[in-house]
């Protein structure tokens, strides 16, 4: 019975660790890579020859 409880405890630790890593990755790391504002293309000045 004691070994089953140790095994169950380790499984729960792994599950909690994976869930924490998932939410950390989703909330913090993806926000860094998102563009917060849309960027406009720079308009080139002057006359253009075709």
Buried (B, 14 or more C-beta within 10 A) or exposed (E): EEEEEEEEEEEEEEEEEEEEEEEEEEEEEEEEEEEEEEEEEEEEEEEEEE
